Every structure is written in C-alpha cells, then in structure tokens.
C-alpha cells in the first residue's frame, strides 16, 4: 500500500462515512491511488477531469454518470461537486494537481462525507 492509499484509508474510510475513494492525477490523467477494490475506469477518470474544465455547468443541470450509475447534482463549484442517487452519493473535489472522488452509501451522513473529503 502506498502513502496515498494509506492516507485515503486513514483519513476517509475510517470515518465510516466514506465508502470508497480514489485520487486522480490531473496531469497524468489517471488514477494514482484508490481504496481496496475501488476501480475507477480510465474513461470515468477522464470524464471527471473534463467536468471541471469544460462541463461543470452541464453537470449542475444534468447530473453525471459514474461507473454506470446516474447521479443528480446537489452542489457544484469550481473546486467541488456533490452528487446523489437512490444508492448513495458521490463527492468530487479538485486541487491544482489532483481530483479526489469518494462514494458513500444511503444512510451515511453526506455532510460529514463532504467535509472529510474537502479537508483531505
């Protein structure tokens, strides 16, 4: 396990509000770390990068498809997107070099999940 994976596990998964998480390197355009068993397909990683640079308004209006599930946008700005569906939610946060994506299940506290991801 590399340091980024350990950081995801220690800072997010242990909160028990985040189900899975991954870090996407924007420059390399690929996932550089993820929690155990959380596979982000390359096309989803590229779509998330593109969302912040080209499609943010479209995501605000129409939501986002991630790993073959549709999510409705609840909140979006230039640094974060908060999406939900009947199964749970998706949090996406952008820094200068990385995009962090995290999922949570129904019954978890989305505000705590958002806060944990944004702090990380």
N, C-alpha and C positions, 0 to 999 in steps of 0.2 A: 504494500500500500504506500503510495507516495504522500508527500506532505499535503497536497491539495485534497486528496481523498480523506486523509485524516482530519483536515480542517472541516470538510463537509460533514463528516460523521460527528465530530465533537461539537461543532457549533450549530448544526441544524438538526440532524437526525435524533440526537439525544434530547432535543426539546420535546420530542414526541408530537410536534405539530406539523413537522415536515415529513412527508412520506419518502420522497426521493429527491435527489438534486444532482446537477451536473454543472460544470464550468466549461464554457466555450471560449477558446482563444479567438478573438476577432481577427487579428492579423493572419493567423494560421488557418482560420476558417474551419476549425474542427474542435471536437470535444477533447479537452486535455485532462479532465478528471470527472469521475462520477461515483455516486454511491453504488454499493454492491448490487448488481443485477439491473441497474438502470441504464438502458441502452438508448441513446438519442441518435436516431438515424441521421446520416450526413445531410439529407435534404431538409430535415427539421432544423438542424443547426444553422444551415444557410438561410432558411426562412426566418429564423429568429433574428439573425444579423440584419437581414434585409428589412425586417419590420421596423427596426429603429431608424434606419437611414432613408427608407423610401415609403413604407406602408403604414406608418403609425396612425394616420387619420383613418385609413381603411379599416384597421384593426379596431379602433374606437367604435366605428359604426357597425362593422360586420362580424367582429369576433375573429377567432383564429383556430385553425385546425392544427393539432399537435398530436403526433403518434396516433393518427386515425380517429381522434376524438375532437368534437367541436366544442369550443369554449366561448362563452359570451364575455365581452369586455365589461368590467365593472369600473376600472380606473386605468388611465394611461397618461403618462407624461414622457418627456424626452429621456428619462432615466429608468422608468419602471412601468410594468404592465401587470395588472391584476385581473385574472380571468376566472370564470366559474362555469361548471356544468352540473348536472344532477349527481355525478360521481365524486365531485370534489373541485379542486381548483388548481390553478397554475399561476405561479408568480415568476416574472422575468425582470431582472434588474441588470442594467448596463453600466459598466465603468468605462474608463478610457481604453482598457485593454481586454476586458472580459465581459461575457454575458453569463449571468448565473440564472439557471432555470430550476425551479423547485415545484413539486406537486404536493398536494395534501388531500386527504380523504374527507368525505362528508362527516360531520361530527367534530372535526378538528376546528380550532379557532383560527379563522383566516387572518384576523388582525394580528395575532401573535406570529403566524407564519410570515406575513408580510414584514413585520418588524424584525424578525430574526434574519430574514434574507437580506433586507436592506442594511442592517447593521454589519453583517458579514461582508 
